[in-house]
Amino acid sequence: LFVVLFFGFVAVAGSAFVQSGQWHAGAILAGFQIGCLSTILIAINNLRDMDEDRSTGKLTLAARFGPRFARWEITLLILLPHAAGAAWCLAGKAQAFVLPLLAAPAGLVILRRVWTTPPGPDYNRLLALGGAQLLAFALLFCLGLDGADG
C-alpha cells in the first residue's frame, strides 16, 4: 500500500499538484496506475524471498499470508491499472487507455510465470520484466495522453 501511495499518488499526482497548484482527477488516476505497476516489483521480490523473510522475521505480505496470496496480489496489481485505465475513455482520452495496453503482454508473461514457477532466483527475470512493463506502460501512456490532447 505504501508503494502505491508513494510511487503512485505522491509521485504522479503530487508532481501535477506542484506544477499546477490544483489536484486533478486524471493525475490521481494515473498515479494509481503507475503505483500499482511499481508495486508489482516489490510483490515479486517478496514472493521470491518469502522463505528467507519468514526465517529472519521479516513480515512482508507474502511472508504473512503465503504464496497463493502473493500470486493473487501480483495478479491484481497487473490487471487493475488496465481496468482503471478504461476511465480515460470516459474522459474522452481513449488513446491514454489503448496505447498502454501494448505493455500488457509483459504482465501476462509475469502472471503465467508466477503461477507456474516456484519462487526462487528465476524471479529475477520477472523483476526485470516488471520494470520493463512499468517503463513501457508509462511511455505509452504519455504518448496516448499527448495524442488525446492534440
N, C-alpha and C positions, 0 to 999 in steps of 0.2 A: 504494500500500500504506500509506503514511504517513497518508493522509487517512482510509482505512478504520479504521486503528488509532486515530488521534486523535479524529476526529469520531464514530466509532462506539464502539469498545470503551472508550476512556478517558472520553469524554463521557457515554455511557449507563451502561455497567457500572461505571465509576468513580464516577459520581454515586450509583448504587444502593449501592455499597460504602460510600461516605462516610456515607450515611444509615442503613444497616442494620448496618454492621460485618461483613458477610458477602458473599461472591461468590455470585451467583445465576445459574444456567444461563439462565433466562429473560432476565435483563439482558444476558448475553453474546450471546444470540441476537438480541435487539432491537438491541444495539449493532452487530452485523454487518449487520442490515437497514438501519439508518439510515446506517451507514458507507458501504455500497455506494451508496445513493441520494445521499449527499453527494459521493461521488467522481465521479458522473456529471457534475457541474458542471465539475470540473477536466478530465475527459476530453473533454467537448465543447469547452471552452476550448482545450485543447491541440490538438485536431483543427482547430479554426478557425484557430489561429495557427501551425500546423505549419511552413509555408514560412518565415515570419518567424523562428521559433525556430531553424530549421536555419541560416538565414543569419547569425544572431547567435551561433551556437554553443551555444544552449540545448538540451540534450538531454533533452527530455521523451520519454515513451514513444512518442507519435505521431511526433515528430521522428526518433527512432531507428529505429522499426520500420514506419513508414508508415501511410497512411490505412486500409488494409484491417485492420491490427492494431487501430488505434484504434476502428474501427467495431465490431469483434468485442468489444473491451474494453467499449464502451458497451452493446452487446447483453447481455453477461453481467451487467454492473452493474445493468441494468434487470430482468433475469429472475431473478437469484439471490435478491433479497430476498423475492420472492413464493414462489419454490420453497422457500426455507428456512422461510418462514412456515408451511408445512404442518406443521412440528413443533409449532406451537401446538395443532393438532388432537389430537396425541398426548398433549399435556399437559391435555386437556380444556377448552381455551380456543379453540374454533373461531372465535368472533367476532373474536379478535385476528388470525386468518388471513383471514377472509372480508371484513370491512369494509375493510381496506386494499386489497383487490382493486378497489375503486371508483376508486382512483387509477391503476390500470393503463392505462386508455386514454391518459393523458398520455404514459406511457412508450412506448406503441405509436406515437403520433404522432412522438415523438422518433426512434424506430427507423426509421420509414419515411423521415423526412427526412434522417437522417444517411446512410442507404444510397442515397438518390436525389438528394441535393443536394450539389454540390461545396462543400468548406469555404470559408467566407467570412463576410462581415458578416451574412448571413441567419441564421447560427448564433446571433446574439444573442437571437433569439426562442426558440431552443431552450434557451438558458441560462435564460431567464425561465420557460419551461415546466418545465424540470428543477427549478427552485426551487419552483414551484407544486406539482409532483408530490411533492417531499420534504415540504413542509408538509402537503399533503392526506393523504399516507400516515401521517405522524406523528400527526395529529389523529384520523384514522380508527382507527389502531392503539390509541391511548389510549382512545377510546370503546369499542372492541372488548374491550380488556383489562379496562376498568372494568365493562362489561356482563357479562363472563365471571365476574367475582367475585361479582356480585350476583344 
